[in-house]
Amino acid sequence: MSISNADAAMAAQFETLQAEPAEGGGADLNLDVILDVPVTLSLEVGRARIPIRNLLQLNQGSVVELEREAGDPLDLYVNGTLIAHGEVVVVNDRFGVRLTDVVSPSERIRRLK
């Protein structure tokens, strides 16, 4: 049994994001549709460019110098897009990140170009 393109297009129905009235009388977007979408979150402490020759010589205890100064903020990326800057904290013997600056939506869009 084959389905024509028109039938397939009619069969596919998607929920649309609609503005719903909030208690304060404004409108909020219904974001429930995307709340469970997984994203990749990564933190960048710094970067280094080294020749493969030097990379192959690294062993336990080697130190790689990064382009950032000690105390500079970390960069927080979501799916490869810079979202915020932060600093390392230790909470109950675990590492965490305290966000110190969140990149504005307009700045994020500007960086995409």
C-alpha positions, -999 to 999 in steps of 0.1 A, spaced: 0 0 0 15 33 -10 6 67 4 7 98 -18 25 129 -7 -8 147 -2 -21 119 21 11 119 41 10 157 45 -26 155 57 -18 127 81 10 146 98 -4 169 124 18 190 148 9 208 179 14 246 175 29 269 201 1 292 212 0 321 235 -20 313 266 -33 339 290 -14 341 322 -28 350 356 -15 385 353 -34 390 321 -4 387 298 4 359 274 29 331 279 41 306 252 31 270 258 67 255 260 56 221 273 62 207 238 100 212 240 107 207 277 119 171 273 141 178 243 176 167 252 205 192 247 242 190 251 257 212 277 294 218 277 319 240 297 351 253 282 379 260 306 402 271 278 418 261 245 453 252 233 467 245 199 496 221 199 514 201 172 506 164 170 543 158 179 538 175 213 504 158 218 519 124 214 545 133 241 519 140 268 517 116 297 504 115 332 514 147 350 520 167 318 507 203 319 491 219 289 490 257 289 456 271 280 450 305 264 431 318 294 444 333 326 437 317 359 405 331 373 390 339 339 353 328 336 343 295 320 322 295 289 289 275 290 277 262 256 244 246 248 245 226 215 276 246 206 260 280 212 275 303 239 248 308 266 266 320 297 299 325 316 305 311 350 330 301 377 338 267 392 324 260 427 326 230 449 294 218 466 294 188 488 327 175 473 314 178 438 323 204 411 296 228 399 294 260 380 279 293 392 266 314 364 280 349 366 267 363 333 240 351 309 244 360 272 214 380 260 192 365 233 201 393 209 238 387 214 233 349 208 216 357 175 244 381 165 270 354 172 252 329 149 259 350 118 
